[in-house]
C-alpha cells in the first residue's frame, strides 16, 4: 500500500465513522486532503477494494471499510490523540454530572443516618439545588409535645415542606454548632421547638446540616451526633 492509498484509507474510514454513509471520490476531494483528479481517487479506491480493504455496497455508491481495513487502520494509522480534545470535553461534562449526583447522594445518606440516630428531624441543604432534604418527621410526631398539640405538629410539617430552605438562608452558620432555642425571629410559630445547625463541606461546596425538634431535645447528644455527621460528610473532601 503506497502513501496515497494509506491516506485515502484513513480518510474513508474517518468519514464513514462520522456519517455511516459510503464515501465517494467527490467527497474526498472536497475535504482538500488530496491534490489529484477524481479519476485517480477512484482508481486508488478500486485498488484498495481489490486488496480487501474497502467494499462497494452498491455499484453506483462509494466505498465503505471492511474488517480488514479497520484492522489496518487501528494497527497502523489511528491517532487517538487527535480525538483527545473532544473526548476530554465530553468527559469533563459527564464527570461533573457524576460528582454532582454523588454529592447529593452523600448528603441524602448522611441525613438518613442522622435521622436514625436521633428522635428528631434531621435535615441538610442539597448541593446544586435550592432545596433542603429532611427525614425523621415521624420521630418528632411521636414526642409528647406534638401528640398533645396537633396544631404544633402541622406547623412543624409546614415549616419543613415550605419554609426550611428560606429559613436556612437567614441563620448564621459556620463550622461550630449553632443553637436556635425557641427563637421567635427564626422559628416563628413553633417557638416550642429548637433548631441546631452546622456548616458542612463536600468537595468545594458548602451547605447546612441540622436538627429540628422540641425545645426539650437532648442538646448534648444531638451536638455529638451532628458533629459526627458533619465529619462523615467531609471525610472525602
C-alpha positions as CSV (number, residue, x, y, z in Angstrom):
1,X,0.0,0.0,0.0
2,X,1.5,3.3,-1.1
3,X,1.4,6.6,0.9
4,X,-1.6,8.0,-1.1
5,X,-3.6,4.7,-0.6
6,X,-2.9,4.7,3.1
7,X,-4.0,8.3,3.4
8,X,-7.1,7.5,1.3
9,X,-8.0,4.5,3.5
10,X,-7.7,6.7,6.7
11,X,-9.9,9.4,5.1
12,X,-12.5,7.0,4.0
13,X,-12.7,5.3,7.4
14,X,-12.8,8.7,9.3
15,X,-15.6,9.9,7.1
16,X,-17.6,6.6,7.3
17,X,-17.3,6.7,11.1
18,X,-18.8,10.2,11.1
19,X,-21.5,9.7,8.6
20,X,-22.2,5.9,8.2
21,X,-22.5,6.6,4.5
22,X,-20.5,5.2,1.6
23,X,-17.6,7.6,0.7
24,X,-17.2,8.7,-2.9
25,X,-14.3,10.4,-4.7
26,X,-16.2,13.7,-4.8
27,X,-16.5,13.9,-1.0
28,X,-12.8,13.0,-0.6
29,X,-11.7,15.8,-3.0
30,X,-14.0,18.3,-1.2
31,X,-12.0,17.6,2.0
32,X,-9.0,19.3,0.5
33,X,-6.6,16.5,1.6
34,X,-6.0,15.2,-2.0
35,X,-4.4,17.1,-4.9
36,X,-5.3,14.8,-7.8
37,X,-8.1,14.1,-10.1
38,X,-11.3,12.3,-9.3
39,X,-10.3,9.5,-11.7
40,X,-7.1,9.0,-9.7
41,X,-9.0,8.8,-6.5
42,X,-11.5,6.2,-8.0
43,X,-8.6,4.2,-9.3
44,X,-6.8,4.1,-6.0
45,X,-10.1,3.2,-4.3
46,X,-10.5,0.3,-6.7
47,X,-7.1,-1.0,-5.8
48,X,-7.9,-0.8,-2.1
49,X,-11.1,-2.7,-2.9
50,X,-9.2,-5.4,-4.8
51,X,-6.8,-5.8,-1.8
52,X,-9.8,-6.3,0.6
53,X,-9.6,-3.0,2.5
54,X,-12.8,-1.5,1.0
55,X,-16.0,-2.7,-0.4
56,X,-18.7,-1.1,-2.6
57,X,-22.3,-1.8,-1.2
58,X,-23.9,-0.8,-4.5
59,X,-22.5,-0.5,-8.0
60,X,-23.2,3.3,-8.1
61,X,-22.2,4.1,-4.5
62,X,-18.9,5.0,-2.8
63,X,-16.9,2.6,-0.7
64,X,-17.0,1.5,2.9
65,X,-14.3,-0.1,5.0
66,X,-14.1,-3.8,5.5
67,X,-13.0,-5.5,8.7
68,X,-9.5,-5.9,7.2
69,X,-9.5,-2.1,6.5
70,X,-10.4,-1.3,10.1
71,X,-7.8,-3.7,11.5
72,X,-5.1,-2.0,9.5
73,X,-6.5,1.4,10.5
74,X,-6.3,0.8,14.2
75,X,-3.0,-1.0,14.0
76,X,-1.0,1.4,11.8
77,X,-2.8,4.7,11.2
78,X,-5.2,5.6,14.1
79,X,-4.2,8.6,16.2
80,X,-6.2,8.6,19.4
81,X,-4.7,11.9,20.5
82,X,-6.5,13.6,17.6
83,X,-9.7,13.0,19.5
84,X,-8.4,13.9,22.9
85,X,-9.9,17.4,23.0
86,X,-13.4,16.2,22.0
87,X,-13.3,13.3,24.4
88,X,-12.0,15.4,27.3
89,X,-14.7,18.0,26.8
90,X,-17.4,15.2,27.0
91,X,-15.6,13.5,29.9
92,X,-15.4,16.7,31.9
93,X,-19.1,17.4,31.4
94,X,-20.1,13.9,32.4
95,X,-17.6,13.8,35.3
96,X,-19.1,16.9,36.8
97,X,-22.6,15.4,36.5
98,X,-21.3,12.3,38.1
99,X,-19.8,14.2,41.1
100,X,-22.9,16.3,41.5
101,X,-25.1,13.2,41.7
102,X,-22.6,11.7,44.2
103,X,-22.6,14.9,46.3
104,X,-26.4,14.7,46.6
105,X,-26.3,11.0,47.4
106,X,-23.8,11.6,50.1
107,X,-26.0,14.3,51.7
108,X,-29.1,12.1,51.5
109,X,-27.4,9.2,53.1
110,X,-25.9,11.4,55.9
111,X,-29.4,12.8,56.7
112,X,-30.9,9.3,56.7
113,X,-28.1,8.1,59.1
114,X,-28.6,11.1,61.4
115,X,-32.4,10.6,61.5
116,X,-31.8,7.1,62.7
117,X,-29.5,8.3,65.5
118,X,-31.9,10.9,66.9
119,X,-35.6,11.2,68.0
120,X,-35.9,14.4,66.0
121,X,-35.9,15.7,62.4
122,X,-32.5,15.6,60.5
123,X,-32.1,17.9,57.5
124,X,-29.5,19.3,55.2
125,X,-29.4,21.6,52.2
126,X,-28.8,19.7,49.0
127,X,-25.7,20.6,46.9
128,X,-26.5,22.1,43.4
129,X,-30.2,22.5,44.3
130,X,-32.1,25.2,46.1
131,X,-33.9,22.8,48.5
132,X,-33.5,21.0,51.8
133,X,-33.7,17.3,52.3
134,X,-35.1,16.1,55.6
135,X,-36.1,12.9,57.4
136,X,-37.5,12.0,60.7
137,X,-40.8,13.9,60.9
138,X,-42.3,10.7,62.3
139,X,-39.7,10.8,65.1
140,X,-40.9,14.2,66.2
141,X,-44.6,13.4,65.9
142,X,-44.1,10.7,68.5
143,X,-42.9,13.2,71.1
144,X,-45.5,14.1,73.8
145,X,-45.4,17.8,72.8
146,X,-46.7,17.1,69.3
147,X,-49.2,14.4,70.3
148,X,-50.8,16.8,72.7
149,X,-50.8,19.7,70.3
150,X,-51.8,18.7,66.7
151,X,-51.6,22.3,65.6
152,X,-47.9,22.4,66.5
153,X,-47.3,19.2,64.6
154,X,-48.9,20.6,61.5
155,X,-46.9,23.8,61.8
156,X,-43.7,21.8,62.0
157,X,-44.7,19.9,58.9
158,X,-45.5,23.1,57.1
159,X,-42.1,24.6,58.1
160,X,-40.3,21.6,56.7
161,X,-42.2,21.4,53.5
162,X,-42.4,25.1,52.6
163,X,-40.1,27.3,54.6
164,X,-37.0,25.5,55.7
165,X,-34.8,26.4,52.6
166,X,-35.6,30.1,53.1
167,X,-35.1,29.9,56.8
168,X,-31.6,28.4,56.5
169,X,-30.6,31.4,54.4
170,X,-31.3,33.7,57.3
171,X,-29.5,31.8,60.1
172,X,-25.8,32.3,60.9
173,X,-23.9,29.1,60.1
174,X,-20.3,28.2,60.4
175,X,-18.1,25.3,61.5
176,X,-19.5,25.3,65.0
177,X,-22.9,24.0,66.1
178,X,-25.3,27.0,66.4
179,X,-28.4,26.7,68.6
180,X,-31.7,28.4,68.0
181,X,-33.8,27.6,71.0
182,X,-37.4,28.8,70.9
183,X,-36.2,31.7,68.8
184,X,-39.2,33.9,67.9
185,X,-37.4,35.6,65.0
186,X,-36.1,32.4,63.4
187,X,-38.7,29.8,64.4
188,X,-41.8,31.9,64.1
189,X,-44.9,30.0,65.2
190,X,-43.1,27.0,66.5
191,X,-41.3,28.6,69.4
192,X,-41.7,25.5,71.5
193,X,-39.1,23.9,69.1
194,X,-35.3,24.3,68.8
195,X,-33.0,24.0,65.8
196,X,-29.3,23.2,65.7
197,X,-27.3,23.9,62.5
198,X,-23.7,23.5,61.3
199,X,-21.9,24.1,58.1
200,X,-20.7,21.1,56.1
201,X,-18.4,20.8,53.1
202,X,-18.5,18.3,50.3
203,X,-15.6,18.8,47.8
204,X,-15.6,22.6,47.3
205,X,-19.3,23.0,48.2
206,X,-20.7,24.3,51.5
207,X,-24.1,23.6,52.9
208,X,-26.1,23.3,56.1
209,X,-26.8,20.2,58.2
210,X,-29.0,20.4,61.2
211,X,-31.6,19.0,63.6
212,X,-35.1,20.3,64.5
213,X,-37.1,19.0,67.5
214,X,-38.9,20.0,70.7
215,X,-37.3,22.6,72.9
216,X,-36.5,19.9,75.5
217,X,-34.3,18.0,73.0
218,X,-31.1,16.3,74.3
219,X,-28.7,19.1,73.2
220,X,-25.6,17.3,74.3
221,X,-26.4,14.1,72.5
222,X,-27.5,15.9,69.4
223,X,-24.4,18.1,69.3
224,X,-22.2,15.0,69.2
225,X,-24.4,13.4,66.6
226,X,-24.3,16.5,64.4
227,X,-20.5,16.8,64.7
228,X,-20.1,13.1,63.7
229,X,-22.4,13.5,60.6
230,X,-20.5,16.7,59.7
231,X,-17.2,14.8,59.8
232,X,-18.7,12.0,57.7
233,X,-19.8,14.4,55.1
234,X,-16.4,16.0,54.9
235,X,-14.5,12.7,55.0
236,X,-13.9,12.5,51.2
237,X,-13.2,16.2,50.7
